[in-house]
Amino acid sequence: MSTELHAVMPVVVFCVGLAIMAVALVKGGPKQPPPLASINEPFKSVDTSDLPPIERYIARDNEELAYRRYASQLTRRRGSVVLIHGSSASGVSLHTLAKALAAAAYDVYVPDMRGHGESGKKGTIAYIGQLEDDLSDFLDAVQPAGPRTLAGFSAGGGFALRFAGDARQLAFDRYVLLAPFIHQNAPTTPPSVGGWVHVGLPRVIVLVILNKLRITLFNHLPTVAYALSPEAAAMLTPQYSYNLMQNFRPHKDYRADIRATRQPVEVLVGADDEAFHAEKFAGVFAEAGRVVPVTIVPRVAHIGLTLDPIAVAAIVAAVSEHAGEVAFT
């Protein structure tokens, strides 16, 4: 090899690498997976005619974000519950569960997380960590009564775990994780989350590299798509940007999130959950150094956990710290 060619080779390799990264960034995004009936269909039977009106609070960036309040009509209230919806959804998806908790003497608050529903631009957020800031701003603005429980479903359960391991975790007295997404490589998660997601892996790999270099210019690009029906996609959030995908879940080191929790944590999951392996949750927490109660509700699938009467009763009991009192038949 000549001296001239030897000198040029690093430049050629660098340029080729840049070209490959550029192609992956532009063309390596997610593809829309086929609709998953087990996720889309159950909500069609939910009566939302008595849905509370949207209220709003102002976040630190002056954005008005949406939430719904289910005020208990009972005189002696038992505290408050903040419910976090799952991926692609909005707070409307937790209407059945919210009503049950309100009937059990809790004031219930169901925000549309930024990037969903009526909060911000659908499918994206400004920076990783903005969702935690939004939740803190919500608590400051609304001041839910104590004792407070944060309960999250699916991706919202993963986010609740993220917050439970955060320095601000004492803002809540209890955490209830409902079929939570832990990590794509956790034992609880089957490939593609049971067909629910498609990740644009080439784009994600490039964005991970760029973010390590503190280049966040392209974090608004979509990196994951959800198996929504066309009808649902028109109302919900069919894709997430890199920022939202990375924020609406535990951190990459989910074990560190688990180890950092100091408040009571409880997990509930349906025995027939098609998105996660129900029997693996206890082991994931134990392996990370935290033994938590895990309730597996028989004959209940993923979405059914927030809709099935027996599952909803189990969740109300967990929030009330009386999970052992629910008998499954």
DABEL-V822622 format. One record per residue. N is the residue number from 1. D_CENTER is the distance of its C-alpha to the mean C-alpha in Angstrom with 1 decimal. Layout:
BEGIN
n: {N N}
d_center: {D_CENTER D_CENTER}
END
This chain:
BEGIN
n: {1 2 3 4 5 6 7 8 9 10 11 12 13 14 15 16 17 18 19 20 21 22 23 24 25 26 27 28 29 30 31 32 33 34 35 36 37 38 39 40 41 42 43 44 45 46 47 48 49 50 51 52 53 54 55 56 57 58 59 60 61 62 63 64 65 66 67 68 69 70 71 72 73 74 75 76 77 78 79 80 81 82 83 84 85 86 87 88 89 90 91 92 93 94 95 96 97 98 99 100 101 102 103 104 105 106 107 108 109 110 111 112 113 114 115 116 117 118 119 120 121 122 123 124 125 126 127 128 129 130 131 132 133 134 135 136 137 138 139 140 141 142 143 144 145 146 147 148 149 150 151 152 153 154 155 156 157 158 159 160 161 162 163 164 165 166 167 168 169 170 171 172 173 174 175 176 177 178 179 180 181 182 183 184 185 186 187 188 189 190 191 192 193 194 195 196 197 198 199 200 201 202 203 204 205 206 207 208 209 210 211 212 213 214 215 216 217 218 219 220 221 222 223 224 225 226 227 228 229 230 231 232 233 234 235 236 237 238 239 240 241 242 243 244 245 246 247 248 249 250 251 252 253 254 255 256 257 258 259 260 261 262 263 264 265 266 267 268 269 270 271 272 273 274 275 276 277 278 279 280 281 282 283 284 285 286 287 288 289 290 291 292 293 294 295 296 297 298 299 300 301 302 303 304 305 306 307 308 309 310 311 312 313 314 315 316 317 318 319 320 321 322 323 324 325 326 327 328 329}
d_center: {54.4 56.0 55.2 54.0 51.6 50.3 49.5 47.8 45.6 42.8 42.6 42.4 39.7 37.7 38.1 37.2 34.0 33.2 33.9 31.7 28.8 29.5 29.6 26.3 24.7 26.3 26.2 23.5 20.6 18.5 20.4 19.2 19.0 21.0 19.4 18.1 20.0 18.2 15.0 17.0 20.0 19.0 17.9 21.5 23.0 21.1 23.5 22.1 25.6 25.1 21.9 22.4 23.0 20.7 21.4 20.6 20.5 21.5 19.4 21.3 21.7 23.3 20.7 20.5 17.1 16.7 16.0 17.8 19.8 21.0 24.0 25.5 29.1 30.4 32.6 31.4 27.7 25.7 23.2 19.9 16.4 13.5 10.9 7.3 6.8 5.0 5.5 9.0 9.5 10.9 11.9 14.7 12.9 13.0 16.7 18.3 16.5 17.0 20.7 21.2 20.0 22.3 25.1 24.7 25.6 22.3 21.6 18.1 16.1 13.3 12.4 11.5 9.2 11.5 11.7 11.2 13.9 16.6 15.0 16.4 16.9 14.7 12.8 13.6 13.8 16.9 16.0 13.5 13.1 13.5 10.3 11.8 15.1 14.1 13.0 16.3 18.2 17.0 18.3 21.5 22.1 21.5 22.5 21.1 23.6 23.4 22.6 19.0 16.1 12.4 10.7 7.1 6.7 5.6 2.3 2.7 5.4 5.1 4.9 7.5 9.3 9.5 11.0 13.1 14.7 15.3 18.8 17.7 16.5 19.7 18.6 17.3 19.6 17.3 13.8 12.9 10.2 10.2 10.2 7.5 6.9 9.4 11.0 12.8 16.0 15.2 17.6 14.9 13.9 16.6 17.5 15.4 13.0 16.0 16.7 13.4 13.1 15.9 15.6 18.5 19.5 22.7 21.1 18.4 21.3 23.2 20.6 20.0 23.8 24.1 21.5 23.5 26.4 24.6 24.8 21.8 23.7 22.0 18.3 18.1 18.8 16.5 15.4 13.3 14.1 13.0 15.6 16.2 19.7 21.6 21.7 17.9 17.5 19.9 17.9 14.3 12.7 14.1 13.5 11.6 13.8 14.0 13.0 9.7 9.0 10.0 8.4 4.7 5.2 8.5 11.7 13.9 15.9 13.5 16.7 17.6 14.5 15.6 19.2 18.6 17.4 20.4 19.3 19.2 16.2 16.1 14.3 14.9 14.7 17.0 20.0 19.9 16.2 16.6 13.3 13.7 16.9 17.1 20.1 18.7 16.3 19.2 20.6 17.7 17.7 21.5 21.9 20.0 22.5 20.7 21.7 19.5 20.2 18.5 19.4 19.6 20.4 23.1 23.3 19.7 17.4 13.7 13.7 16.7 15.0 14.3 17.7 20.3 22.6 23.0 19.3 18.8 21.8 20.5 17.4 19.8 22.0 19.4 18.6 22.4 22.9 25.0 23.0 26.3 28.0 26.2 28.4 27.3 30.1}
END
